[in-house]
């Protein structure tokens, strides 16, 4: 999650594939082995891949990088297209569809 967040803040793109992120971002050298260990054990412990103290230190460093990336990002604090997306969804509803608020969709009245 930390590398995904760092990548998002730096590039403005969501890339939730850790093996790709490891290749693009400076990550601790053991991360590919940790990915493999976690995939093999699903949600089990990391085993002997990395010392728990080192892991804590690296996680703290990644949190600091994420904080720095968030402070430096050009991304807006909040999505700017919410109203436009809402309008698109309302227009795309079939005539008579019920809106989540329980009211009839305004789409039929606008057509």
C-alpha atoms as an extended CHARMM CRD file, in Angstrom:
* protein
*
       111  EXT
         1         1  UNK       CA              0.0000000000        0.0000000000        0.0000000000  PROA      1               0.0000000000
         2         2  UNK       CA              2.7970000000        2.4200000000        0.7700000000  PROA      2               0.0000000000
         3         3  UNK       CA              4.4810000000        2.0080000000       -2.6090000000  PROA      3               0.0000000000
         4         4  UNK       CA              1.1060000000        2.3430000000       -4.3580000000  PROA      4               0.0000000000
         5         5  UNK       CA              0.4660000000        5.5880000000       -2.4850000000  PROA      5               0.0000000000
         6         6  UNK       CA              3.9400000000        6.9360000000       -3.2340000000  PROA      6               0.0000000000
         7         7  UNK       CA              3.4890000000        6.1150000000       -6.9230000000  PROA      7               0.0000000000
         8         8  UNK       CA              0.0390000000        7.7470000000       -6.9930000000  PROA      8               0.0000000000
         9         9  UNK       CA              1.2890000000       10.9380000000       -5.3580000000  PROA      9               0.0000000000
        10        10  UNK       CA              4.3190000000       11.1170000000       -7.6670000000  PROA      10              0.0000000000
        11        11  UNK       CA              2.6150000000       10.2430000000      -10.9550000000  PROA      11              0.0000000000
        12        12  UNK       CA             -1.1130000000       10.7880000000      -10.4880000000  PROA      12              0.0000000000
        13        13  UNK       CA             -1.6960000000        7.1840000000      -11.6120000000  PROA      13              0.0000000000
        14        14  UNK       CA             -2.9460000000        4.2290000000       -9.5670000000  PROA      14              0.0000000000
        15        15  UNK       CA             -0.7400000000        1.1840000000      -10.0460000000  PROA      15              0.0000000000
        16        16  UNK       CA             -1.7050000000       -1.4740000000       -7.4870000000  PROA      16              0.0000000000
        17        17  UNK       CA              0.7270000000       -4.1350000000       -8.7770000000  PROA      17              0.0000000000
        18        18  UNK       CA              3.5510000000       -4.4460000000       -6.2740000000  PROA      18              0.0000000000
        19        19  UNK       CA              6.0110000000       -6.3160000000       -8.5320000000  PROA      19              0.0000000000
        20        20  UNK       CA              5.7600000000       -3.4930000000      -11.0930000000  PROA      20              0.0000000000
        21        21  UNK       CA              6.1090000000       -0.8360000000       -8.4040000000  PROA      21              0.0000000000
        22        22  UNK       CA              9.2320000000       -2.4920000000       -7.0000000000  PROA      22              0.0000000000
        23        23  UNK       CA             10.8050000000       -2.2130000000      -10.4370000000  PROA      23              0.0000000000
        24        24  UNK       CA              9.8370000000        1.4790000000      -10.7560000000  PROA      24              0.0000000000
        25        25  UNK       CA             10.4610000000        2.7650000000       -7.2270000000  PROA      25              0.0000000000
        26        26  UNK       CA             13.3940000000        2.4830000000       -4.8630000000  PROA      26              0.0000000000
        27        27  UNK       CA             12.1790000000       -0.2360000000       -2.5070000000  PROA      27              0.0000000000
        28        28  UNK       CA             14.0990000000       -2.3440000000       -0.0080000000  PROA      28              0.0000000000
        29        29  UNK       CA             15.9800000000       -5.1390000000       -1.7970000000  PROA      29              0.0000000000
        30        30  UNK       CA             14.1040000000       -7.8980000000        0.0230000000  PROA      30              0.0000000000
        31        31  UNK       CA             10.6500000000       -6.7890000000       -1.1940000000  PROA      31              0.0000000000
        32        32  UNK       CA             10.4790000000       -9.1880000000       -4.1930000000  PROA      32              0.0000000000
        33        33  UNK       CA             11.2860000000      -12.1160000000       -1.8920000000  PROA      33              0.0000000000
        34        34  UNK       CA              8.7540000000      -10.8330000000        0.6350000000  PROA      34              0.0000000000
        35        35  UNK       CA              6.1150000000      -10.6630000000       -2.1360000000  PROA      35              0.0000000000
        36        36  UNK       CA              6.8480000000      -14.2790000000       -3.0330000000  PROA      36              0.0000000000
        37        37  UNK       CA              6.7300000000      -15.3870000000        0.6200000000  PROA      37              0.0000000000
        38        38  UNK       CA              3.4390000000      -13.6050000000        1.2080000000  PROA      38              0.0000000000
        39        39  UNK       CA              1.9410000000      -15.0710000000       -1.9780000000  PROA      39              0.0000000000
        40        40  UNK       CA              3.0020000000      -18.5480000000       -0.8840000000  PROA      40              0.0000000000
        41        41  UNK       CA              1.6180000000      -18.1430000000        2.6240000000  PROA      41              0.0000000000
        42        42  UNK       CA             -1.2970000000      -15.8850000000        1.5690000000  PROA      42              0.0000000000
        43        43  UNK       CA             -1.7640000000      -13.9760000000        4.8270000000  PROA      43              0.0000000000
        44        44  UNK       CA              0.7680000000      -15.8380000000        6.9490000000  PROA      44              0.0000000000
        45        45  UNK       CA              3.9310000000      -14.4740000000        8.5270000000  PROA      45              0.0000000000
        46        46  UNK       CA              6.8670000000      -13.2810000000        6.4470000000  PROA      46              0.0000000000
        47        47  UNK       CA              9.0680000000      -16.0050000000        7.8940000000  PROA      47              0.0000000000
        48        48  UNK       CA             12.8160000000      -15.4950000000        7.6780000000  PROA      48              0.0000000000
        49        49  UNK       CA             12.7490000000      -13.0920000000        4.7180000000  PROA      49              0.0000000000
        50        50  UNK       CA             13.4040000000       -9.9940000000        6.7800000000  PROA      50              0.0000000000
        51        51  UNK       CA             14.2140000000       -9.1710000000       10.3840000000  PROA      51              0.0000000000
        52        52  UNK       CA             11.1370000000       -7.6510000000       12.1100000000  PROA      52              0.0000000000
        53        53  UNK       CA             13.1780000000       -4.6590000000       13.3120000000  PROA      53              0.0000000000
        54        54  UNK       CA             14.4100000000       -3.9380000000        9.8030000000  PROA      54              0.0000000000
        55        55  UNK       CA             10.8820000000       -4.2960000000        8.4840000000  PROA      55              0.0000000000
        56        56  UNK       CA              9.6000000000       -1.7400000000       11.0250000000  PROA      56              0.0000000000
        57        57  UNK       CA             12.3970000000        0.6740000000       10.0800000000  PROA      57              0.0000000000
        58        58  UNK       CA             11.6690000000        0.3030000000        6.3650000000  PROA      58              0.0000000000
        59        59  UNK       CA              7.9310000000        0.7530000000        6.8990000000  PROA      59              0.0000000000
        60        60  UNK       CA              8.6050000000        3.9690000000        8.8120000000  PROA      60              0.0000000000
        61        61  UNK       CA             10.8820000000        5.1650000000        5.9910000000  PROA      61              0.0000000000
        62        62  UNK       CA              8.1910000000        4.3440000000        3.3990000000  PROA      62              0.0000000000
        63        63  UNK       CA              5.6110000000        6.2290000000        5.4740000000  PROA      63              0.0000000000
        64        64  UNK       CA              7.9560000000        9.2390000000        5.4620000000  PROA      64              0.0000000000
        65        65  UNK       CA              8.3250000000        8.9620000000        1.6600000000  PROA      65              0.0000000000
        66        66  UNK       CA              4.5490000000        8.7530000000        1.2920000000  PROA      66              0.0000000000
        67        67  UNK       CA              4.1170000000       11.8490000000        3.4740000000  PROA      67              0.0000000000
        68        68  UNK       CA              6.7160000000       13.7070000000        1.3800000000  PROA      68              0.0000000000
        69        69  UNK       CA              5.0730000000       12.5910000000       -1.8720000000  PROA      69              0.0000000000
        70        70  UNK       CA              1.6880000000       13.7340000000       -0.5680000000  PROA      70              0.0000000000
        71        71  UNK       CA              3.1000000000       17.1320000000        0.3720000000  PROA      71              0.0000000000
        72        72  UNK       CA              4.7110000000       17.5400000000       -3.0610000000  PROA      72              0.0000000000
        73        73  UNK       CA              1.9480000000       16.1130000000       -5.2550000000  PROA      73              0.0000000000
        74        74  UNK       CA              0.1690000000       18.1710000000       -7.8710000000  PROA      74              0.0000000000
        75        75  UNK       CA             -3.0050000000       16.1350000000       -7.3150000000  PROA      75              0.0000000000
        76        76  UNK       CA             -5.9570000000       18.1020000000       -5.9210000000  PROA      76              0.0000000000
        77        77  UNK       CA             -7.0170000000       17.5540000000       -2.2950000000  PROA      77              0.0000000000
        78        78  UNK       CA            -10.4230000000       16.3860000000       -3.4560000000  PROA      78              0.0000000000
        79        79  UNK       CA            -11.7980000000       15.1180000000       -6.7560000000  PROA      79              0.0000000000
        80        80  UNK       CA            -12.9130000000       18.0180000000       -8.9190000000  PROA      80              0.0000000000
        81        81  UNK       CA            -15.2510000000       16.1080000000      -11.2180000000  PROA      81              0.0000000000
        82        82  UNK       CA            -17.7660000000       14.8250000000       -8.6380000000  PROA      82              0.0000000000
        83        83  UNK       CA            -20.6570000000       16.9600000000       -9.9160000000  PROA      83              0.0000000000
        84        84  UNK       CA            -19.9170000000       16.1030000000      -13.5550000000  PROA      84              0.0000000000
        85        85  UNK       CA            -19.7820000000       12.3760000000      -12.7020000000  PROA      85              0.0000000000
        86        86  UNK       CA            -23.0790000000       12.6290000000      -10.8310000000  PROA      86              0.0000000000
        87        87  UNK       CA            -24.7110000000       14.3580000000      -13.8010000000  PROA      87              0.0000000000
        88        88  UNK       CA            -23.4100000000       11.6820000000      -16.1650000000  PROA      88              0.0000000000
        89        89  UNK       CA            -24.7640000000        8.8760000000      -13.9800000000  PROA      89              0.0000000000
        90        90  UNK       CA            -28.1640000000       10.5640000000      -13.6890000000  PROA      90              0.0000000000
        91        91  UNK       CA            -28.3420000000       11.0200000000      -17.4740000000  PROA      91              0.0000000000
        92        92  UNK       CA            -27.3240000000        7.3970000000      -18.0580000000  PROA      92              0.0000000000
        93        93  UNK       CA            -30.0440000000        5.9270000000      -15.8320000000  PROA      93              0.0000000000
        94        94  UNK       CA            -32.9390000000        4.3390000000      -17.6590000000  PROA      94              0.0000000000
        95        95  UNK       CA            -36.2210000000        6.2760000000      -17.4830000000  PROA      95              0.0000000000
        96        96  UNK       CA            -37.9170000000        5.6780000000      -14.1660000000  PROA      96              0.0000000000
        97        97  UNK       CA            -34.8860000000        4.2740000000      -12.3610000000  PROA      97              0.0000000000
        98        98  UNK       CA            -34.9030000000        4.9960000000       -8.6520000000  PROA      98              0.0000000000
        99        99  UNK       CA            -32.0360000000        7.1190000000       -7.3920000000  PROA      99              0.0000000000
       100       100  UNK       CA            -30.2200000000        6.0030000000       -4.2240000000  PROA      100             0.0000000000
       101       101  UNK       CA            -32.0650000000        8.7070000000       -2.2520000000  PROA      101             0.0000000000
       102       102  UNK       CA            -35.3750000000        7.0360000000       -3.0900000000  PROA      102             0.0000000000
       103       103  UNK       CA            -36.4770000000        9.7580000000       -5.4900000000  PROA      103             0.0000000000
       104       104  UNK       CA            -37.1730000000        9.1400000000       -9.1330000000  PROA      104             0.0000000000
       105       105  UNK       CA            -34.1770000000        9.8410000000      -11.3000000000  PROA      105             0.0000000000
       106       106  UNK       CA            -34.2030000000       13.2750000000      -12.8250000000  PROA      106             0.0000000000
       107       107  UNK       CA            -33.0790000000       11.8070000000      -16.1320000000  PROA      107             0.0000000000
       108       108  UNK       CA            -36.5910000000       11.4390000000      -17.5200000000  PROA      108             0.0000000000
       109       109  UNK       CA            -37.4780000000       15.0240000000      -16.5920000000  PROA      109             0.0000000000
       110       110  UNK       CA            -34.3380000000       16.3600000000      -18.2480000000  PROA      110             0.0000000000
       111       111  UNK       CA            -34.9320000000       14.5780000000      -21.5610000000  PROA      111             0.0000000000
